[in-house]
Amino acid sequence: MEIIKEERKPEATITGSYGYGWQQTWKHFLYLFLVLIIVGIAESPTSIVRDSDAENSPGMIILQILAAVYWLLVFSVVKYGGNLMYLRAIRNEKFEISEMFDGFKKNYINIILANLLTFAIIGLGFVLLIVPGIILACRLAFVSYLVMDKNMEPVTAIEKSWEMTKGHGWQIFGMGLLIIPIVIGGLLCFIVGIVFSIIWISAAFASMYHAIDLEEMKELNDEFVDGNKPTLPDGI
């Protein structure tokens, strides 16, 4: 008798997000591996400049400025597009890798401003004794998904991410802590395992967003149904 293994469903928990993310990672691995490669290539110019041991000469300062401009105007668009691909994979939606670059043709300004505003808010939080930065990073974890998935403007996306993560902050923080052992485990698996680790982590965070989004849509649907139920006259 053949045993049919029931597929996981998205849950807004640490284990639920990583569990569902793991399932979807293997289901769409080749696509997500290609997304990882593209994002890695796009990030390489800023990584090279950031990790350079060269002295702060005038030439190096100019390179750092150019790298910052590239990070803001180019890499952020590719990264947001990559997050959308992970979300599509989590939802089992059909997608084309070319969609990663749609942000350059539409929604470009919103992506740039959302990325800049989020970075500035979290950075300011870390300046204020680190803990506020961690809290802000957890509460603004969904900004990129909201900009790409719901076409929200920067401020609206930040406000909505804050609302969506209310009551889920500790789960998101726990997911962040789990990144450390997952990455270490990936490095121990002949280093190649780091590829699987990064894809899994990205899929898990997309899964958390998807699960909370589903919860909100269900609540709205229940409210709509309850609001449209006919009311019977008193005494009936």
MOFEN-V232911 format. One record per residue. N is the residue number from 0. SS is DSSP state (a for helix, b for strand, c for the rest). PSI is psi in whole degrees, 0 to 359 (999 if undefined). Layout:
BEGIN
n = <N:N>
ss = <SS:SS>
psi = <PSI:PSI>
END
This chain:
BEGIN
n = <0:1:2:3:4:5:6:7:8:9:10:11:12:13:14:15:16:17:18:19:20:21:22:23:24:25:26:27:28:29:30:31:32:33:34:35:36:37:38:39:40:41:42:43:44:45:46:47:48:49:50:51:52:53:54:55:56:57:58:59:60:61:62:63:64:65:66:67:68:69:70:71:72:73:74:75:76:77:78:79:80:81:82:83:84:85:86:87:88:89:90:91:92:93:94:95:96:97:98:99:100:101:102:103:104:105:106:107:108:109:110:111:112:113:114:115:116:117:118:119:120:121:122:123:124:125:126:127:128:129:130:131:132:133:134:135:136:137:138:139:140:141:142:143:144:145:146:147:148:149:150:151:152:153:154:155:156:157:158:159:160:161:162:163:164:165:166:167:168:169:170:171:172:173:174:175:176:177:178:179:180:181:182:183:184:185:186:187:188:189:190:191:192:193:194:195:196:197:198:199:200:201:202:203:204:205:206:207:208:209:210:211:212:213:214:215:216:217:218:219:220:221:222:223:224:225:226:227:228:229:230:231:232:233:234:235>
ss = <c:c:c:c:c:c:c:c:c:c:c:c:c:a:a:a:a:a:a:a:a:a:a:a:a:a:a:c:a:a:a:a:a:a:a:a:a:a:a:a:a:a:a:a:a:a:a:a:a:a:c:c:c:c:c:c:c:a:a:a:a:a:a:a:a:a:a:a:a:a:a:a:a:a:a:a:a:a:a:a:a:a:a:a:a:a:a:a:a:a:c:c:c:c:c:c:a:a:a:a:a:a:a:a:c:c:c:a:a:a:a:a:a:a:a:a:a:a:a:a:a:a:a:a:a:a:a:c:c:c:a:a:a:a:a:a:a:a:a:c:c:c:a:a:a:a:a:a:a:c:c:c:c:a:a:a:a:a:a:a:a:a:a:a:c:c:c:c:a:a:a:a:a:a:a:a:a:a:a:a:a:a:a:a:a:a:a:a:c:c:c:c:a:a:a:a:a:a:a:a:a:a:a:a:a:a:a:a:a:a:a:a:a:a:a:a:a:a:a:a:a:a:a:a:a:a:a:c:c:c:c:c:c:c:c:c>
psi = <127:131:120:117:124:135:150:158:151:134:141:56:169:306:324:319:315:325:313:323:321:315:313:332:314:331:326:33:313:318:314:329:320:321:316:316:315:315:320:317:318:328:341:320:316:326:318:315:318:320:3:141:8:151:160:66:166:320:319:323:319:318:320:322:316:322:321:319:317:315:319:315:340:302:321:325:317:319:316:321:322:319:324:322:319:319:320:319:320:324:0:33:150:138:157:140:330:339:342:333:7:335:337:339:332:149:14:310:319:321:312:311:322:317:317:315:317:315:317:318:312:320:318:322:322:329:327:64:28:308:314:326:320:316:314:321:321:318:339:20:342:6:313:321:318:322:317:321:320:0:37:153:161:306:318:319:320:316:319:321:320:320:316:324:359:124:354:6:317:324:317:321:318:322:322:319:325:342:323:303:328:316:317:316:321:320:325:335:62:28:324:332:342:331:312:322:313:317:316:315:313:320:324:317:323:325:319:315:313:318:316:322:319:319:316:318:324:319:317:321:319:320:321:317:314:322:339:6:134:139:129:147:153:137:355:999>
END
